[in-house]
Amino acid sequence: MRVNNFFAACVAMFILFAFLPMAQACTSMLVTKGASVDGSVMITYTCDGEFHPHMEYLPAADYPPGDSLKIEDWHGTVRGWIKQVEHTYAVVEMINEHQLAISETTFGGREELQNKEGMLGYWDLMILALQRAKTAREAIKVMTELVAEYGYRSTGESISIADTEEAWILEIIGPGDSLGVENSQGAEWVVVKVPDGYISAHANKARIGEFPLDDPDNCLYSDNVISFAIEKGYYDPDSGEPFRFCEAYCPATPSNQRYADARVWSIFRRAAPSLNLSSDYHRAVDGAKPYPLWIKPDQKLSVSDVFSLMRDHYEGTDYDMTVGVDAGPYGSPYRWRPMDWEVDSIKYVWERPISTQQTGFSFASQSRGHLPDPIGGLLWYGYDDTWFTVYFPVYCGIDAIPESYTVGSLQKFSWNSAWWVFNFVSNIANLKYSYMIEDIQKVQSELEGYFLALQPAVEKTALELYKTDQALMTRYLTDYTVTHGEMVVDRWRELGEFLLVKYNDGYVKNSEGKPEDKGYPESWLRKVLKNRPEQFKLPVKEDTIPESKLVD
């Protein structure tokens, strides 16, 4: 048995930089072909955690019969070997050369069901599926057959899978490790297709409830997904209640409803205001019904609509994070960790929005069957918080990626690292958020608007090259992706330096470059005075020094 070390090293590096040490906190959205303006199938991903991501490209490769692939964990420890296939497809981050895209959120679920003796984590399954499958259905087959043979070691996971025609949600959890190493295979799972014309979302909580047992075109599941739940006491068939995967394997609690369902609610309430979805469920109100797994949006969604939906702090709702004393004087929607806290023995928790400072990278994918694969598939990709990032197009037919997206470390700041450049801007914005956000979003809108406006022309040229010289088409798309990815970083670096100068020392420089003292909003000053009404009060008597002379 020969182990292909080059392939193993590539996958290990891809996994290391894409996911280490990712926190279990992400948000994903799925948009079907009939729910999008241009017939795209789209999924999104916010990969949230305190880590420095590196964008990766894995080329297609061929292997001899009988070859094997070494499976390692994030620290390089070998867990075992699996059978290699004779050909693997090229992968750019989380989309492959056939427009297959995958994303995830971790729901955790029942802790006792994590099987640490299983060989494959969810990250292994996602990369292996991208390298071995052309369609969503093939990806489902790859992942479920791999866990059946080699075992699943992660906690509960919701995985979005999209191709040019369909969008699916796979939810999977292990069988526990009580059976030991020799019987560590398998997992409990169910996968459902999102109906065409609808959108769905998941965010760190299992979402699939009831599912059909006799509709293999739209739903598949592991053989013992129900019987195992009965055996474990997670479901009582005599209760008269239907079997719901999410309740059996990830029971609702006030904590996970607040943390996870609130994000799903916010996507749905904005995509379909006509539904008037109540906030009761994510506030754990007794008797409130769970949100549907999918909804029909009031209007078909464009790519820019999807960007907007993934930028959210509950603005305009009762949970708007830009208002209140907790938002500070300048209306910042950011709350520092930990999320939960306690005062006078009472427990509290901050809201958990879609846009968070903990995001390492995010993307919105497009898979379009009316275009050849190298042109039709792309990720709109960005580093750091979705609220501050700029999404630029990364086509699945490229063979190189922008260097600034491949370098850097969490341990050392560098202007050469795209992640640090974006992180710098989003962090400095907290100094005077309500002012700076206008400058930031102006540049963000300009750049994304430019890319979206240019997209038809770029793809028209690429399509002409595809018909005459595919090698030149690859070079053209690669050059476009790389140069514009670097252009974004250069522009964002300039923006960061501009913000530092304009808002230096708490002043705001005007158009002539002169610093002006803007002070604090009156609404916030009243809150200060309510807390300490006497401390800042001047004596009621005539000042001998004019106010204009009171300077620093």
C-alpha positions in Angstrom: 0.0 0.0 0.0 1.6 3.3 -1.1 0.7 6.5 0.7 0.7 9.7 -1.5 2.5 12.1 0.8 2.3 15.1 -1.5 -1.5 14.8 -1.6 -1.6 14.3 2.1 0.5 17.3 2.7 -1.6 19.5 0.4 -4.8 18.5 2.2 -3.2 18.9 5.6 -2.1 22.4 4.8 -5.5 23.3 3.3 -7.3 22.1 6.4 -4.7 23.7 8.8 -5.1 27.1 7.4 -8.7 27.0 6.5 -10.0 25.8 9.9 -7.4 25.9 12.7 -8.4 26.7 15.4 -11.9 27.6 14.3 -14.6 28.2 16.9 -17.8 26.3 16.5 -19.8 29.4 15.4 -20.8 30.0 11.8 -23.7 31.1 9.7 -24.8 29.6 6.4 -27.5 30.5 3.9 -28.8 28.6 0.9 -30.5 30.1 -2.2 -32.0 27.8 -4.8 -31.9 28.4 -8.5 -35.5 29.6 -8.7 -35.0 32.0 -5.8 -32.1 33.9 -7.4 -32.4 36.7 -9.9 -30.0 35.1 -12.4 -30.6 31.4 -11.9 -27.6 30.9 -9.6 -27.6 28.4 -6.9 -25.9 30.2 -4.0 -24.6 29.3 -0.5 -22.9 31.4 2.0 -20.4 30.8 4.8 -19.1 32.8 7.7 -16.2 30.8 9.1 -16.2 32.3 12.6 -13.3 31.9 15.0 -10.2 33.5 16.4 -7.8 32.3 13.7 -5.8 33.7 10.7 -7.1 31.9 7.5 -5.1 31.3 4.4 -6.9 30.9 1.1 -5.9 27.7 -0.6 -5.8 26.1 -4.1 -5.5 22.4 -4.6 -4.8 21.3 -8.2 -6.4 18.3 -9.9 -4.3 15.2 -9.7 -4.1 11.6 -10.8 -3.1 8.6 -8.6 -2.2 5.0 -9.4 -4.7 2.2 -8.5 -4.4 1.1 -4.9 -3.0 4.4 -3.7 -3.9 5.5 -0.1 -4.3 8.9 1.5 -3.0 9.7 5.0 -5.5 11.4 7.3 -4.0 13.7 9.9 -5.5 16.0 12.6 -4.9 19.7 12.9 -1.6 19.1 14.7 -0.2 16.6 12.2 -1.0 13.5 14.2 -1.8 10.6 11.8 -5.3 9.1 12.4 -5.1 6.5 9.7 -5.4 6.0 5.9 -8.2 5.9 3.4 -8.4 4.6 -0.1 -7.4 7.2 -2.7 -9.3 7.7 -5.9 -7.6 7.7 -9.2 -8.4 11.3 -10.0 -9.2 14.3 -7.8 -10.7 17.6 -8.9 -9.2 21.0 -8.5 -10.5 23.0 -5.5 -10.3 26.7 -4.9 -11.1 27.3 -1.2 -14.5 25.7 -0.9 -15.6 25.3 -4.5 -14.3 22.9 -7.1 -13.8 23.0 -10.8 -17.3 21.6 -11.4 -19.0 24.4 -9.5 -19.7 22.2 -6.5 -19.6 24.4 -3.3 -19.8 23.4 0.3 -20.0 25.2 3.6 -21.0 24.4 7.2 -22.0 25.3 10.7 -21.4 23.2 13.8 -24.4 22.4 16.0 -22.6 20.3 18.5 -25.7 18.4 19.7 -25.5 15.6 22.2 -21.9 15.6 23.6 -22.0 11.8 24.3 -22.4 11.1 20.6 -19.0 12.5 19.6 -17.0 9.5 18.4 -13.3 10.4 19.0 -12.3 7.0 17.6 -13.8 7.9 14.2 -11.2 8.8 11.5 -12.9 11.6 9.6 -13.9 15.1 10.8 -16.4 17.3 9.0 -13.5 19.2 7.5 -12.1 16.0 6.0 -15.5 15.2 4.5 -15.9 18.6 3.0 -12.5 18.6 1.2 -12.7 15.0 0.1 -16.2 15.6 -1.3 -15.0 18.6 -3.3 -12.1 16.6 -4.7 -14.2 13.5 -5.5 -17.6 14.8 -6.6 -19.1 16.8 -9.5 -22.6 17.3 -8.1 -24.3 17.8 -4.8 -25.8 14.3 -4.9 -22.4 12.8 -5.6 -20.9 14.8 -2.7 -23.6 13.4 -0.4 -22.7 9.9 -1.5 -19.0 10.5 -1.0 -19.4 11.9 2.5 -21.9 9.3 3.8 -20.0 6.4 2.3 -16.8 7.6 3.8 -18.2 7.9 7.4 -19.8 4.4 7.0 -16.4 2.9 6.2 -14.1 5.0 8.3 -16.1 6.6 11.0 -17.1 10.2 11.9 -15.2 12.0 14.7 -16.7 15.5 14.9 -19.7 16.7 16.9 -23.0 17.6 15.2 -22.6 19.4 11.9 -24.9 21.1 9.4 -23.4 21.1 5.9 -24.6 23.2 2.9 -24.0 21.6 -0.5 -24.7 23.4 -3.8 -24.2 22.6 -7.5 -25.6 24.3 -10.6 -29.1 22.8 -10.1 -29.7 22.0 -6.4 -29.0 23.0 -2.8 -29.0 20.4 0.0 -28.6 20.4 3.8 -26.8 17.5 5.4 -27.0 17.1 9.2 -24.8 14.6 10.8 -23.7 13.4 14.2 -21.7 10.5 15.5 -22.8 7.3 17.3 -20.6 7.9 20.4 -17.4 6.0 21.1 -18.8 3.4 23.5 -18.3 0.7 20.8 -14.6 1.1 20.8 -12.0 1.4 18.0 -13.0 -1.8 16.2 -16.6 -0.6 15.7 -16.1 3.1 15.2 -17.7 3.4 11.8 -20.9 5.1 10.9 -22.9 8.2 11.8 -26.5 9.3 12.2 -27.5 11.7 9.4 -30.3 13.1 7.2 -30.0 15.2 4.1 -32.8 17.1 2.4 -33.1 19.1 -0.8 -34.2 22.7 -0.5 -37.2 23.1 -2.8 -36.6 25.2 -5.9 -37.7 28.8 -5.4 -36.9 28.8 -1.7 -34.1 29.8 0.6 -32.8 28.2 3.8 -30.4 29.0 6.6 -28.6 27.4 9.6 -26.5 28.8 12.4 -25.0 26.4 15.0 -28.2 24.5 15.7 -29.7 21.5 13.9 -32.6 22.6 11.7 -34.0 19.5 10.0 -37.2 18.4 11.8 -39.7 16.0 10.2 -38.5 14.4 7.0 -40.1 12.0 4.4 -39.1 8.4 4.7 -40.0 7.5 1.1 -38.8 10.3 -1.1 -35.2 9.5 -2.1 -35.2 12.2 -4.8 -35.5 14.9 -2.0 -34.4 13.2 1.2 -31.9 10.5 2.3 -31.0 9.3 5.7 -28.9 6.7 7.6 -30.6 3.4 8.1 -30.8 3.6 11.9 -31.3 7.4 12.3 -34.7 6.8 14.1 -34.0 3.4 15.7 -30.8 4.7 17.2 -32.6 7.7 18.7 -35.2 5.3 20.2 -32.5 3.1 21.6 -30.7 6.0 23.3 -34.0 7.4 24.7 -33.9 10.6 22.5 -37.3 9.7 20.9 -40.3 7.9 22.2 -42.4 6.4 19.3 -45.3 6.0 21.7 -45.4 9.8 22.4 -47.7 10.5 19.4 -45.2 13.1 18.3 -43.5 12.8 14.9 -39.7 12.1 14.8 -37.7 15.3 14.4 -34.0 14.9 13.8 -33.2 18.3 15.3 -35.1 17.6 18.6 -33.6 14.1 18.9 -30.0 15.0 18.3 -29.8 18.7 19.2 -32.7 19.5 21.6 -33.8 23.2 21.7 -32.8 25.2 24.8 -33.2 28.8 25.6 -29.5 29.2 25.1 -29.2 27.7 21.6 -32.4 29.3 20.5 -31.1 32.8 21.5 -27.6 32.0 20.0 -28.6 30.3 16.8 -32.2 30.7 15.8 -32.0 34.5 16.1 -29.7 34.6 13.2 -31.9 32.4 11.0 -34.9 34.6 12.0 -33.0 37.7 11.0 -32.2 36.3 7.5 -35.8 35.2 7.0 -37.4 38.4 8.3 -35.4 40.5 5.9 -35.8 38.2 2.9 -39.5 37.8 3.4 -41.0 40.7 5.5 -44.5 39.6 4.4 -44.2 36.6 6.7 -44.0 38.8 9.7 -42.0 36.1 11.5 -42.3 36.5 15.3 -39.2 36.7 17.5 -40.9 34.5 20.1 -39.1 31.3 19.2 -35.6 32.7 19.5 -36.6 34.4 22.7 -37.7 30.9 24.0 -41.3 32.0 24.6 -43.4 29.0 25.7 -45.5 27.5 22.9 -43.7 29.4 20.1 -43.2 27.3 17.0 -39.8 26.8 15.4 -39.0 28.7 12.3 -39.5 26.8 9.0 -36.5 25.0 7.4 -37.0 27.1 4.3 -39.1 30.0 3.1 -39.9 31.7 -0.2 -38.4 35.1 -0.4 -40.7 38.0 -1.2 -38.5 38.8 -4.2 -35.8 36.8 -6.0 -32.3 37.5 -4.6 -29.3 39.0 -6.4 -25.7 38.4 -5.3 -25.7 41.9 -3.7 -28.9 41.0 -1.8 -27.1 38.0 -0.4 -24.2 40.1 0.7 -26.6 42.4 2.5 -28.4 39.5 4.2 -25.1 38.3 5.6 -24.4 41.7 7.0 -26.6 42.0 10.1 -26.7 43.2 13.7 -30.5 43.1 14.0 -30.7 46.7 12.9 -34.2 48.1 13.0 -35.5 45.5 15.5 -35.9 45.3 19.2 -32.5 43.7 19.4 -30.6 46.3 17.4 -27.1 46.2 18.6 -26.3 49.8 17.5 -28.5 51.3 20.2 -28.5 51.4 23.9 -25.9 52.1 26.5 -24.2 48.9 25.6 -23.5 50.3 22.1 -21.4 53.1 23.7 -21.5 56.7 22.6 -20.9 55.9 18.9 -23.4 53.1 18.4 -21.0 50.2 18.0 -22.7 46.9 17.4 -19.8 44.9 18.9 -19.7 43.2 22.3 -16.5 41.7 23.5 -16.3 38.0 24.7 -17.4 36.2 26.7 -20.9 36.5 25.5 -22.5 35.3 28.7 -22.0 37.2 32.0 -23.4 37.4 35.5 -24.3 40.2 37.8 -25.8 39.7 41.2 -26.2 36.0 40.5 -28.4 36.7 37.5 -27.2 35.3 34.1 -27.1 37.4 31.0 -26.0 37.0 27.4 -25.2 39.4 24.6 -27.0 39.1 21.3 -25.1 36.9 18.7 -25.4 38.6 15.3 -24.5 37.3 11.8 -21.8 40.0 11.5 -19.2 39.4 14.2 -15.6 40.4 14.8 -14.8 36.7 15.2 -15.2 35.9 11.5 -12.0 34.7 9.9 -13.4 34.6 6.3 -16.7 34.4 4.6 -18.0 33.9 1.1 -21.1 33.8 -1.1 -20.9 31.2 -3.9 -22.5 31.2 -7.3 -23.0 28.0 -9.3 -24.5 28.7 -12.7 -25.4 25.9 -15.2 -25.9 28.3 -18.1 -22.1 29.0 -18.2 -19.2 26.6 -18.6 -17.8 25.4 -15.2 -14.6 27.5 -15.1 -16.7 30.7 -15.6 -20.0 29.8 -14.0 -18.6 28.8 -10.5 -17.1 31.4 -8.2 -16.8 32.5 -4.6 -17.4 36.1 -3.6 -14.7 36.0 -1.0 -13.7 38.2 1.9 -11.7 38.3 5.1 -12.8 39.3 8.6 -16.2 40.5 9.7 -18.9 40.4 6.9 -19.9 44.0 7.9 -16.5 45.4 7.0 -15.2 43.0 4.3 -15.1 43.5 0.6 -16.3 40.5 -1.5 -14.3 40.0 -4.7 -14.8 37.3 -7.3 -12.7 34.2 -7.1 -13.5 32.0 -10.2 -13.4 28.2 -9.8 -11.4 27.9 -13.1 -8.3 29.7 -11.8 -5.0 28.1 -11.0 -3.5 30.7 -8.6 -4.7 33.0 -5.8 -3.7 36.4 -4.5 -0.5 36.2 -2.4 -1.7 38.5 0.3 -4.5 36.0 1.1 -2.0 33.2 1.6 0.4 34.8 4.1 0.4 36.0 7.7 0.0 34.8 11.3 -2.4 35.6 14.1 0.7 36.2 16.3 2.2 39.0 14.2 0.7 42.0 12.5 1.6 42.5 8.9 0.5 45.0 6.2 1.3 42.2 3.7 -1.5 40.0 5.1 -5.0 40.6 3.7 -6.5 39.4 6.9 -4.6 41.8 9.0 -5.4 44.7 6.7 -9.1 44.1 7.0 -8.8 43.4 10.7 -7.0 46.7 11.3 -9.8 48.7 9.7 -12.6 46.9 11.6 -10.8 47.3 14.9 -10.0 51.0 14.5 -13.6 51.6 13.5 -14.6 50.9 17.1 -13.0 54.1 18.2 -15.7 56.2 16.5 -18.0 53.7 14.9 -21.0 55.9 13.8 -18.6 58.3 12.0 -16.1 55.8 10.5 -18.7 53.3 9.2 -19.8 55.9 6.7 -16.3 56.2 5.3 -15.8 52.4 5.3 -19.1 51.5 3.6 -18.5 54.1 0.9 -15.3 52.4 -0.2 -16.9 48.9 0.3 -19.8 49.9 -1.9 -17.6 51.4 -4.6 -15.4 48.2 -4.8 -18.2 45.7 -4.7 -20.3 47.8 -7.1 -17.3 47.9 -9.5 -16.9 44.1 -9.4 -20.6 43.4 -10.0 -20.8 45.9 -12.8 -17.7 44.5 -14.5 -18.8 40.8 -14.1 -20.8 40.5 -17.4 -18.0 41.9 -19.4 -15.4 39.8 -17.8 -17.5 36.6 -18.3 -18.3 37.5 -21.9 -14.5 37.7 -22.6 -13.9 34.5 -20.7 -16.6 32.7 -22.6 -15.1 33.8 -25.9 -11.7 32.5 -24.8 -13.3 29.2 -23.5 -14.4 28.5 -27.1 -11.0 29.2 -28.7 -8.2 28.8 -26.1 -9.1 27.4 -22.7 -5.5 27.7 -21.4 -5.7 31.4 -22.2 -9.1 31.6 -20.5 -7.6 30.1 -17.3 -4.8 32.7 -17.4 -7.3 35.5 -18.0 -9.6 34.5 -15.1 -6.6 33.9 -12.8 -5.0 37.3 -13.6 -8.4 39.0 -13.1 -8.9 37.3 -9.7 -5.4 37.8 -8.4 -5.0 41.5 -9.5 -8.4 42.5 -8.2 -7.9 40.6 -4.9 -4.7 42.5 -4.4 -6.3 45.8 -5.5 -8.9 45.3 -2.7 -6.1 44.9 -0.2 -4.2 47.9 -1.4 -7.4 50.1 -1.3 -8.3 48.8 2.2 -4.8 49.5 3.4 -5.1 53.1 2.2 -8.5 53.3 3.9 -7.0 52.2 7.2 -4.3 54.8 7.0 -6.9 57.4 6.1 -9.1 56.6 9.0 -6.2 56.8 11.4 -5.3 60.3 10.2 -8.9 61.6 9.9 -10.0 60.4 13.4 -6.7 60.8 15.3 -6.9 61.5 19.0 -10.7 61.6 19.0 -11.0 64.5 16.6 -12.6 64.5 13.2 -10.7 66.3 10.4 -12.9 68.3 8.1 -12.5 68.6 4.3 -9.7 71.1 4.8 -7.8 68.7 7.1 -8.5 70.7 10.3 -9.4 68.8 13.4 -12.8 69.4 14.9 -13.9 68.3 18.3 -17.3 66.6 17.9 -17.9 65.5 21.4 -20.5 62.9 22.3 -24.2 62.5 21.3 -26.6 64.2 23.7 -28.5 60.9 24.2 -25.4 59.2 25.5 -24.4 62.2 27.7 -27.8 62.0 29.4 -27.1 58.4 30.3 -23.8 59.5 31.8 -25.5 62.1 33.9 -28.2 59.6 35.0 -25.4 57.5 36.5 -23.3 60.3 37.9 -25.5 63.4 38.0 -23.2 65.6 40.2 -19.6 64.7 39.2 -19.4 66.8 36.0 -21.6 69.7 37.0 -20.2 73.2 37.1 -21.0 75.5 40.1 -23.9 77.8 39.4 -21.9 81.1 39.4 -20.4 83.3 36.8 -17.2 81.9 35.3 -14.2 84.3 35.3 -12.7 82.3 32.4 -14.6 82.3 29.1 -15.6 78.9 27.9 -13.6 79.4 24.7 -10.4 79.5 26.9 -11.0 76.0 28.4 -8.5 74.1 26.3 -6.5 71.0 26.7 
